[in-house]
Amino acid sequence: MTSEVVALAASYMTPEGFGSSALGRRPWMDGHGKPCERKELMGIPWLSLFSAPCPRFGRMSPLTRLGLMAVELLDVGFADMTEEQRTDTGICMLSPFGSMATDIEFLREIGPATFTYTLPSSVIGEVCIRHRLRGPGLCLMSEEDTGRSIVAEACERIAMGEAESMLCLVCDAPGAEIRDLLKYALDQNGKFWWYAYALYLVRTDTVRGPGKTVAEMVSASGVDLCGMCLDLCGNR
């Protein structure tokens, strides 16, 4: 089934940098235009990366902000999609910790704004609302962080004719709220990590010109979704 699907675009965001298959890989910059060693997720304004506004961005949870920005970085022409294409575009998402940090925040101070984001699938919801996507959706929580499962799921949905294109998203933003509960969420420097990797998959016969199929990418080096994204982002 993976031979019927082409990886058309990719993006990523980590504390060390961000990029896409169109932009290449880039470091975060500080206020003086010098590369940062690490960027904190909640310190990234939407308009520092994108020109089209996102009105609800400031009220979103860290996980939802991260997922939405990673999808936006794909730059696959959402604005030019027909309504038929929007109906035929779905999303598969994987997040090991999901909305756990927001769940804890909600229990400490119950409020309607926080409650909206106490499901990890809120990321899918915000992406679909912003780009009017109406294809199949799936959100998984698993300790498996390679993304292989959702790539396989997305390829199967395309091969079975349920969608012509699928967004694959692996993202996590544990947050300091779970410091005492999940100390293994710390990176080697003792800080909480966050990351997002997004891949845009389409059916082979809808692509004009040559393209690398998912099967070719996997058989070449056995990379996972994160590796596929970095590979595609590093070509330019």
C-alpha positions in Angstrom: 0.0 0.0 0.0 2.9 2.4 0.7 3.9 2.2 -3.0 0.7 4.0 -3.9 1.5 7.0 -1.7 3.9 9.9 -2.1 5.4 12.0 0.6 4.8 15.4 -0.9 5.8 17.8 1.9 7.2 17.7 5.4 7.9 20.0 8.4 9.2 19.9 11.9 9.6 22.0 15.1 11.9 21.3 18.0 13.5 23.5 20.7 16.6 23.6 18.5 15.0 24.7 15.3 12.3 24.3 12.7 11.9 23.7 9.0 10.0 22.4 6.0 10.6 20.8 2.7 10.2 24.2 1.1 12.2 26.3 3.6 14.9 23.8 4.6 16.2 23.5 8.2 16.5 26.7 10.2 17.6 27.6 13.8 15.5 29.8 16.1 16.7 33.3 16.3 16.8 35.6 19.3 15.9 39.3 19.4 19.4 40.2 18.1 19.2 38.0 15.1 21.5 35.4 16.5 20.7 31.6 16.7 19.2 30.4 20.0 20.4 27.3 21.7 16.9 26.5 22.7 13.5 28.0 22.1 10.6 27.7 24.6 7.3 26.7 22.9 5.1 29.3 24.5 7.5 32.0 23.5 6.9 31.5 19.8 4.3 34.0 18.5 2.2 32.9 15.5 3.0 36.0 13.5 6.7 35.4 13.9 6.3 32.5 11.4 3.1 33.2 9.4 1.5 36.1 7.7 -2.1 34.8 7.8 -3.6 35.5 11.2 -4.9 32.8 13.6 -7.4 34.6 15.9 -7.7 31.9 18.6 -4.0 31.0 18.8 -3.4 32.9 22.1 -6.1 30.8 23.9 -4.8 27.4 22.7 -3.0 24.8 24.8 0.7 24.3 24.1 0.1 21.0 22.3 -2.6 22.5 20.0 -0.4 25.5 19.2 2.5 23.2 18.3 0.4 20.9 16.1 -1.2 23.8 14.3 2.1 25.5 13.6 3.7 22.3 12.3 0.8 21.8 9.9 0.9 25.4 8.8 4.7 25.0 8.0 3.9 22.3 5.5 2.7 25.1 3.1 0.8 22.7 0.8 -1.6 25.3 -0.5 -4.6 24.9 1.8 -6.0 28.2 0.6 -6.2 26.9 -2.9 -7.9 23.6 -2.1 -11.3 22.9 -3.7 -14.1 21.8 -1.4 -13.8 18.3 -2.8 -10.1 18.3 -1.9 -10.9 19.4 1.6 -13.4 16.6 2.0 -10.8 14.1 0.8 -8.0 15.3 3.1 -7.7 13.6 6.5 -5.4 13.6 9.6 -3.6 10.9 11.6 -2.0 12.1 14.8 0.2 10.4 17.4 1.1 12.0 20.8 2.6 9.9 23.6 1.6 12.3 26.4 -1.4 13.9 24.7 -3.2 16.5 26.7 -2.0 15.3 30.1 -0.5 18.7 31.0 -3.7 20.5 30.1 -5.7 17.9 32.0 -3.7 18.6 35.2 -4.1 22.4 34.6 -7.9 21.9 34.3 -8.1 19.9 37.5 -6.2 22.7 39.4 -8.3 25.5 38.0 -11.5 24.4 36.3 -12.4 26.7 33.4 -14.2 26.4 30.0 -11.3 27.7 28.0 -9.0 25.0 29.4 -11.6 22.3 29.1 -11.7 22.7 25.3 -8.2 21.3 25.1 -8.4 18.4 27.6 -8.5 16.0 24.6 -5.4 15.5 22.4 -7.7 15.3 19.4 -8.3 19.1 19.9 -5.2 19.5 17.7 -7.0 17.7 14.8 -10.1 19.8 15.5 -8.3 23.1 15.3 -6.4 22.1 12.1 -9.7 21.0 10.5 -11.5 24.2 11.5 -8.7 26.4 10.2 -8.4 24.7 6.8 -12.0 23.3 6.5 -10.8 19.7 6.2 -13.4 17.0 6.4 -11.6 13.7 5.7 -11.0 10.8 8.1 -9.3 11.5 11.4 -7.5 9.4 14.0 -5.7 10.4 17.2 -3.5 7.9 19.0 -1.7 8.0 22.4 1.1 5.6 22.6 4.7 5.3 24.0 5.7 4.5 20.4 7.1 7.8 19.2 8.4 6.9 15.8 5.1 7.6 13.9 5.3 4.3 11.9 1.7 3.4 13.0 0.1 6.5 11.7 2.0 6.5 8.5 0.8 3.0 7.9 -2.8 4.0 8.8 -2.7 7.0 6.5 -1.3 5.0 3.6 -4.1 2.4 4.1 -6.8 5.1 4.2 -5.5 6.5 0.9 -5.1 3.0 -0.7 -8.6 2.0 0.3 -10.0 5.2 -1.3 -11.2 6.8 2.0 -9.0 9.8 1.3 -6.8 11.2 -1.5 -4.4 12.9 0.9 -3.6 12.6 4.6 -1.7 14.7 7.1 0.5 12.7 9.5 1.4 14.5 12.7 3.6 13.3 15.6 3.7 15.9 18.4 4.2 16.3 22.1 4.4 19.2 24.6 4.5 17.6 28.1 5.0 21.0 29.9 6.2 21.7 33.4 2.8 20.8 34.9 3.9 17.1 35.0 7.4 17.6 36.3 6.8 15.7 39.5 4.8 13.0 37.8 6.9 12.2 34.8 10.5 13.1 35.4 11.5 11.0 32.4 10.0 13.7 30.2 13.1 15.7 30.8 15.8 15.9 28.1 19.5 15.4 28.8 19.8 19.0 29.9 17.1 18.6 32.5 14.5 20.6 30.5 11.2 19.5 29.1 11.3 18.7 25.5 8.7 19.4 22.9 8.5 18.4 19.2 6.3 18.2 16.2 6.9 16.4 12.9 4.3 16.6 10.0 4.1 14.8 6.7 1.7 15.4 3.8 0.9 12.2 1.9 -1.0 12.0 -1.4 -2.1 9.3 -3.7 0.6 8.6 -6.4 -1.6 9.2 -9.4 -2.6 12.7 -8.2 1.1 13.9 -8.2 2.5 15.7 -11.3 6.1 14.8 -12.0 8.4 12.4 -10.2 8.0 11.8 -6.5 9.4 9.5 -3.8 6.9 7.0 -2.5 6.7 6.1 1.2 7.7 2.6 0.3 10.9 3.9 -1.3 11.7 6.1 1.6 11.2 3.3 4.1 13.1 0.7 2.1 16.1 3.0 1.5 17.0 3.5 5.2 14.2 2.2 7.3 13.5 5.7 8.7 10.5 6.5 10.9 8.2 9.5 10.4 10.5 11.9 12.1 13.4 10.7 10.0 11.3 11.1 6.8 10.5 14.6 7.7 14.1 15.6 8.5 15.2 14.0 5.3 12.7 15.9 3.2 13.5 19.1 5.0 17.2 18.7 4.5 17.1 18.6 0.8 16.9 22.3 0.3 
